[in-house]
Amino acid sequence: MITFFVIGLTVHVVFFISIFDIYFTSPLVHGMTPHSTPLEPPASRLVLVVADGLRADSLFTLLPNGSSRTPYLRSIIEDKGTWGVSHTRVPTESRPGHVALIAGFYEDVSAVAKGWKENPVEFDSVFNESRHTWCWGSPDILPMFAKGASGDHVYTHTYPAVEEDFASTDASKLDSWVFTQVKSFFKSAQSNSTLKASLWEDKNVFFLHLLGIDTNGHAHRPMSQEYLDNIGLVDAGVAEVVSIIEDFFDNDGRTAYVFTSDHGMTNWGSHGAGHPSETLTPLVAWGAGIQKAKGVTEPQPYNDGFLQDWKLEHLRRVDVSQVNCIKGVLPLLYLNNSERFKAESMYTNAIQVLEQFKMKMMQKKETTLSFLFTPYQYNMNLLFTVISLCQSLISRSLEGLVYYHTYDRFFLGCSVVLGFVGWTSYVVLVILKTHASLNRHPNLTKQMHSVNLQ
């Protein structure tokens, strides 16, 4: 019986571990050739605000009297930006949510074993690719992006860990701390020429992590006055910070803003699973390169009833799936730029994803016995579409080759024509001067003519 028990336990442990090996392997792919869009980006800097634990309905639903508890963000939705629901994925926790938003992938389960405090795998992030990134917020979230960055261009400002008290009477002070620090930072930059010069450079990111809503939700539940009041405090804080940033950069129109959340929260104050209250989070974007609010000209592709509940039927809603977006699918409807910029961006996007596919296929092929390897089978309709697109691309590329091959032809032709005209004119002048008895001294000629008459 002991042997039977040991064998049974071993089998079940193997089965249990196999679940993680099958479903929670690392999605990271290394070794691809980087690709980027050659055109100048519309924004010089990004302000990313993540309200931890904020549900979509808590932000978008109006008060009984028809007003909004977030008047500033509501005005952005209606007048200046693009909005939608960001659909997160299990596990709906802070660390994997922020890694998805900022680093662009969902982690493997090994992150759980380290409490999501340390980096279980090395990864790149938007912060690492920036020129400078300044972060304010929780000591649980910010350090992991600074640790994964190369160089020393990611600057983190965190409050003490003891401040994160889930039994606190009101955790909105965590968000107030962030807003105060950001305002103080830009005020000090006005008198610090070195810092000011750095802030005016391009490719800068400002990240505000707001943990108060999540903490109040855990302590008092999402329907509590503390949770709802905290949302209003965040709205007012965002409005003030945006005003300060715009003033600092002389309203140059080169700042992009993104407001979202890493996950939502159930009515009883928990998160981590896949209930809609946990996976539906708000997304509001505005500023440089972001499409302005658009009225609805055709039926919106959403039948979940939220548009009616939120009184936003008249504005185009653009949902985003974090699962797709983190894999590199560009949310084209959020962009406000030329068709050429969109085309270049989508082309670069496609090449980036293709590079990941090719590298993943090569890695799997190298670690699998050749007779057991089965390549991915493309859908035939997809292949026909690819063939058609390739033919079109080849045709346009050949036209482009001819265009650039003959690019200087007009200029050279004009130069040759002008050269011939100039040379011909010069020859004619020489002939006239030599054989037509032209005289440069008409007065002297007249005098000689009068002498001959005498």
C-alpha positions in Angstrom: 0.0 0.0 0.0 2.9 2.4 0.7 4.4 1.7 -2.7 1.0 2.3 -4.3 0.5 5.5 -2.4 4.0 6.8 -3.4 3.5 5.9 -7.1 0.0 7.5 -7.1 1.3 10.7 -5.4 4.2 10.9 -7.9 1.9 10.5 -10.9 -0.4 13.2 -9.6 2.5 15.6 -8.9 3.8 15.1 -12.4 0.3 15.7 -13.8 0.0 18.9 -11.8 3.4 20.2 -12.9 2.6 19.3 -16.5 -0.3 21.8 -16.4 2.2 24.7 -15.9 4.6 23.3 -18.5 1.8 23.1 -21.1 -0.1 26.3 -20.4 2.3 28.6 -18.6 5.5 28.5 -20.6 7.3 31.8 -21.2 6.0 33.6 -24.3 9.2 35.5 -24.7 11.1 35.1 -28.0 14.6 36.3 -28.3 16.9 37.0 -31.2 14.7 38.8 -33.7 16.0 41.5 -36.0 14.6 44.9 -34.7 12.3 46.8 -37.0 11.0 50.3 -36.6 9.0 52.8 -38.6 11.3 55.3 -40.4 8.8 58.2 -40.1 9.0 60.8 -37.3 6.5 59.9 -34.5 3.8 62.5 -33.8 4.6 62.6 -30.1 7.8 63.5 -28.3 6.7 62.2 -24.9 4.2 59.8 -23.3 2.4 60.2 -20.0 1.1 56.9 -18.9 -1.3 56.8 -15.9 -2.4 53.4 -14.5 -5.2 53.5 -11.9 -4.6 50.2 -10.2 -7.8 48.2 -9.6 -10.1 50.5 -11.5 -13.2 48.9 -13.0 -14.5 50.2 -16.4 -18.0 50.7 -15.1 -16.8 52.7 -12.1 -15.2 55.2 -14.4 -17.8 55.4 -17.2 -21.1 55.1 -15.3 -22.8 58.5 -14.6 -24.2 59.5 -11.2 -27.9 59.4 -10.6 -28.2 63.1 -11.3 -26.6 62.7 -14.7 -23.2 64.1 -13.8 -19.9 62.2 -13.8 -17.6 61.5 -10.8 -14.7 62.0 -13.3 -15.7 65.2 -15.1 -12.2 65.8 -16.5 -11.8 62.3 -18.1 -15.4 62.4 -19.3 -14.7 65.7 -21.1 -11.6 64.1 -22.7 -13.8 61.2 -23.9 -16.4 63.5 -25.4 -14.1 66.2 -26.9 -10.5 65.2 -27.2 -9.6 61.6 -27.3 -10.5 58.0 -28.1 -12.0 55.6 -25.5 -12.9 52.0 -25.0 -12.7 49.0 -22.8 -9.3 47.3 -22.3 -10.0 43.5 -21.9 -7.4 42.1 -19.5 -6.5 38.4 -19.0 -6.2 36.0 -16.1 -4.4 36.3 -13.8 -5.9 39.7 -13.1 -3.1 40.8 -10.8 -1.0 44.0 -10.7 2.4 42.6 -11.7 1.3 40.6 -14.8 -1.0 43.5 -15.8 1.7 46.1 -15.7 4.2 43.8 -17.4 1.6 43.3 -20.2 1.1 47.1 -20.5 4.7 48.2 -20.4 6.8 45.2 -21.4 4.4 43.7 -23.9 3.9 40.1 -22.9 2.3 37.9 -20.3 4.7 36.3 -18.0 5.2 32.6 -17.3 4.0 31.2 -14.0 7.5 31.3 -12.5 6.7 34.9 -11.5 4.2 33.6 -9.0 6.9 31.6 -7.1 8.8 34.9 -6.5 5.8 36.8 -5.4 5.9 38.9 -8.5 8.5 41.1 -6.8 11.5 40.0 -8.8 12.0 39.4 -12.5 11.8 35.7 -13.2 12.9 36.2 -16.8 14.8 39.0 -18.4 12.6 41.2 -20.6 12.6 44.4 -22.5 10.1 47.2 -22.0 8.9 50.6 -23.3 10.8 52.2 -20.4 14.0 50.5 -21.4 13.6 51.7 -25.0 12.9 55.3 -23.9 15.5 58.0 -23.7 14.4 58.7 -20.1 11.6 57.4 -17.9 10.4 58.9 -14.7 8.1 56.8 -12.5 6.2 57.5 -9.3 4.2 55.0 -7.3 4.3 51.7 -5.6 7.6 50.0 -4.5 6.0 46.7 -5.6 5.7 47.7 -9.3 8.2 50.4 -10.2 11.5 48.7 -9.3 11.0 45.7 -11.6 11.1 47.9 -14.7 14.2 49.8 -13.5 15.9 46.5 -12.8 15.2 45.2 -16.2 16.5 48.4 -17.9 19.9 48.7 -19.5 21.8 51.8 -18.3 20.5 54.3 -15.7 17.8 56.2 -17.6 14.8 54.8 -15.6 14.3 56.9 -12.5 11.8 55.5 -9.8 10.2 57.5 -7.0 8.3 55.3 -4.5 6.8 55.7 -1.1 7.7 53.4 1.8 6.2 49.9 1.5 4.6 50.3 5.0 2.3 52.9 3.5 0.5 50.1 1.5 -1.9 49.3 4.3 -5.0 47.3 3.1 -6.6 48.0 6.5 -6.2 51.8 6.0 -9.2 54.0 6.6 -8.5 55.8 3.3 -5.7 54.8 0.9 -6.2 57.7 -1.4 -3.2 59.3 0.2 -1.1 57.0 -1.9 -2.4 58.7 -5.0 -2.1 62.1 -3.5 1.5 61.4 -2.8 2.1 60.6 -6.5 0.4 63.8 -7.7 2.3 65.9 -5.2 5.6 64.4 -6.2 4.9 64.9 -9.9 4.0 68.6 -9.4 7.1 69.1 -7.3 9.2 67.4 -9.9 8.1 69.8 -12.7 8.4 72.8 -10.5 12.0 72.0 -9.5 12.8 71.3 -13.2 12.0 75.0 -14.0 15.1 76.1 -12.0 17.3 73.1 -12.9 18.7 73.6 -16.4 20.2 70.1 -16.7 16.9 68.4 -15.8 14.9 70.8 -17.9 17.1 70.0 -21.0 16.6 66.3 -20.4 12.8 66.7 -20.1 12.7 68.6 -23.4 14.3 65.7 -25.3 12.2 63.3 -27.3 11.3 59.6 -26.4 10.6 60.4 -22.8 8.0 58.6 -20.6 6.3 59.7 -17.4 4.6 56.9 -15.6 2.2 57.5 -12.7 1.2 54.3 -10.8 -1.9 55.0 -8.6 -2.5 52.2 -6.1 -5.0 54.0 -3.9 -8.1 52.8 -5.7 -7.0 49.1 -5.6 -6.2 49.4 -1.9 -9.5 51.1 -1.0 -11.3 48.4 -3.0 -9.7 45.6 -1.0 -10.4 47.4 2.3 -13.9 48.8 1.7 -15.2 47.1 -1.5 -15.6 48.8 -4.9 -19.1 50.1 -4.1 -17.9 51.9 -1.0 -17.7 55.7 -0.7 -13.9 55.5 -0.2 -13.4 53.7 -3.5 -15.7 56.0 -5.4 -14.2 59.2 -3.8 -10.7 57.9 -4.7 -11.7 57.8 -8.3 -12.8 61.4 -8.2 -9.5 62.3 -6.5 -7.6 60.6 -9.3 -9.6 62.5 -12.0 -8.8 65.9 -10.3 -5.2 64.9 -9.9 -4.9 63.9 -13.6 -6.4 67.2 -14.7 -3.9 69.2 -12.6 -0.9 67.2 -13.7 -1.9 67.5 -17.4 -2.2 71.3 -17.0 1.2 71.5 -15.3 2.8 69.3 -18.1 1.2 71.4 -20.9 2.5 74.6 -19.3 6.0 73.2 -18.8 6.2 72.3 -22.5 4.6 75.5 -23.7 1.6 73.7 -25.0 3.7 72.4 -27.9 1.1 69.7 -28.8 3.8 66.9 -28.6 2.6 65.0 -25.5 0.5 61.8 -25.7 -1.6 60.7 -22.7 -2.9 57.2 -21.9 -5.1 56.5 -18.9 -6.0 52.9 -18.1 -5.9 50.2 -15.4 -4.1 46.9 -15.0 -7.2 45.0 -13.8 -10.6 45.5 -12.2 -12.2 44.1 -9.0 -15.1 42.0 -7.9 -17.9 43.4 -5.8 -16.4 41.8 -2.8 -13.0 43.4 -3.2 -10.9 40.7 -4.8 -9.2 40.1 -8.2 -7.2 37.5 -9.9 -9.8 35.5 -11.7 -11.7 36.1 -14.9 -15.0 37.7 -13.9 -15.9 40.6 -16.2 -15.7 43.0 -13.2 -12.0 42.0 -13.1 -11.2 41.9 -16.8 -13.0 45.0 -18.1 -10.9 48.1 -17.5 -11.1 51.6 -18.9 -8.9 53.0 -21.6 -8.8 56.7 -22.5 -6.1 58.2 -24.8 -5.6 61.7 -26.1 -3.0 64.2 -27.2 -0.3 64.0 -29.9 -1.0 61.4 -32.5 -4.3 60.2 -30.9 -7.6 60.3 -32.8 -10.0 62.9 -31.5 -13.5 61.9 -30.3 -15.6 60.8 -33.2 -19.4 60.7 -33.4 -21.1 57.5 -34.5 -22.0 57.3 -38.1 -22.9 53.6 -38.2 -24.0 51.0 -35.6 -21.2 50.2 -33.1 -20.1 46.5 -32.9 -21.0 46.1 -29.3 -24.1 44.5 -27.9 -23.1 44.2 -24.2 -25.4 47.0 -23.1 -22.6 49.1 -21.7 -22.9 52.0 -24.2 -26.5 52.6 -23.1 -25.6 52.2 -19.4 -22.7 54.7 -19.7 -24.6 57.1 -22.0 -21.9 57.0 -24.5 -23.8 55.6 -27.5 -23.0 58.8 -29.5 -19.2 58.4 -29.4 -17.2 55.7 -31.1 -16.0 53.0 -28.7 -12.7 51.3 -29.6 -12.1 48.2 -27.4 -8.6 46.8 -27.0 -7.7 43.2 -26.1 -4.5 43.3 -24.1 -3.8 39.7 -25.2 -3.7 40.9 -28.8 -2.1 44.2 -28.2 0.8 42.9 -26.2 1.6 40.6 -29.0 2.2 43.6 -31.2 -1.2 44.3 -32.9 -1.3 48.1 -33.4 -4.7 49.6 -32.4 -5.0 51.6 -35.6 -8.3 53.3 -34.7 -6.5 55.2 -31.9 -4.1 56.8 -34.3 -4.5 60.3 -35.8 -2.0 60.6 -38.6 -1.5 60.4 -42.3 -2.5 57.3 -44.2 1.2 56.9 -45.1 2.2 56.9 -41.4 -0.5 54.3 -40.7 0.6 52.1 -43.6 4.2 52.3 -42.6 3.3 51.5 -39.0 1.2 48.5 -40.0 3.8 47.2 -42.3 6.5 47.5 -39.6 4.0 45.9 -37.2 3.5 42.9 -39.5 7.2 42.4 -40.0 7.8 42.5 -36.3 5.2 39.8 -35.7 6.5 37.7 -38.6 10.0 37.9 -37.1 8.7 36.4 -33.9 6.8 33.7 -35.7 9.9 32.7 -37.7 12.2 32.7 -34.7 9.7 30.6 -32.6 9.3 28.1 -35.5 13.1 27.8 -35.8 13.5 27.3 -32.1 10.8 24.6 -31.9 12.2 22.9 -35.0 15.7 22.7 -33.5 14.4 21.1 -30.2 12.0 18.6 -31.9 12.9 15.4 -33.7 12.6 16.0 -37.4 10.1 13.2 -38.0 7.9 14.6 -35.2 8.0 18.2 -36.3 4.8 19.4 -37.9 4.9 22.9 -39.3 2.1 25.3 -38.9 -0.6 24.8 -41.6 -1.8 28.1 -43.1 -5.4 28.5 -44.1 -5.7 28.3 -47.9 -7.8 31.5 -48.1 -5.1 33.3 -46.1 -2.5 32.0 -48.5 -4.4 33.4 -51.5 -4.7 36.7 -49.7 -1.0 36.7 -49.0 -0.3 35.9 -52.6 -2.5 38.7 -53.8 -0.9 41.2 -51.4 2.6 40.1 -52.4 1.7 40.6 -56.0 0.4 44.0 -55.3 3.5 44.8 -53.2 5.8 43.6 -55.9 4.0 45.6 -58.5 4.2 48.8 -56.4 7.8 48.1 -55.5 8.7 47.7 -59.2 7.0 51.0 -59.9 8.9 52.5 -57.0 12.2 51.1 -58.5 11.5 52.7 -61.8 10.6 56.0 -60.1 13.9 56.1 -58.2 15.8 54.7 -61.2 14.6 57.7 -63.3 14.5 60.1 -60.4 17.2 62.4 -61.7 16.2 62.0 -65.4 14.1 65.2 -65.5 16.8 67.2 -63.8 19.5 65.9 -66.0 17.4 66.4 -69.1 16.8 70.0 -68.1 20.5 70.5 -67.4 21.4 69.1 -70.8 18.8 71.3 -72.6 20.0 74.4 -70.7 23.6 73.4 -71.5 22.8 73.1 -75.3 20.9 76.4 -75.2 23.7 78.1 -73.4 26.4 76.7 -75.7 24.4 77.5 -78.8 23.8 81.1 -77.6 27.5 81.5 -77.0 28.5 80.2 -80.4 26.0 82.5 -82.1 27.4 85.5 -80.2 30.9 84.6 -81.2 30.0 84.2 -84.9 28.1 87.5 -84.8 31.0 89.3 -83.2 33.5 87.8 -85.6 31.7 88.0 -89.0 29.1 90.7 -88.7 31.6 93.6 -88.2 30.1 94.4 -84.8 32.1 97.3 -83.2 32.3 97.9 -79.5 33.2 101.7 -80.1 30.3 103.2 -82.1 31.5 106.8 -81.4 34.9 106.1 -82.9 33.3 104.6 -86.0 31.2 107.7 -86.5 34.3 109.9 -86.3 36.1 107.9 -89.0 33.0 108.1 -91.2 33.0 111.9 -90.9 36.7 112.2 -91.8 36.2 110.1 -94.9 33.4 112.4 -96.1 35.7 115.4 -95.7 
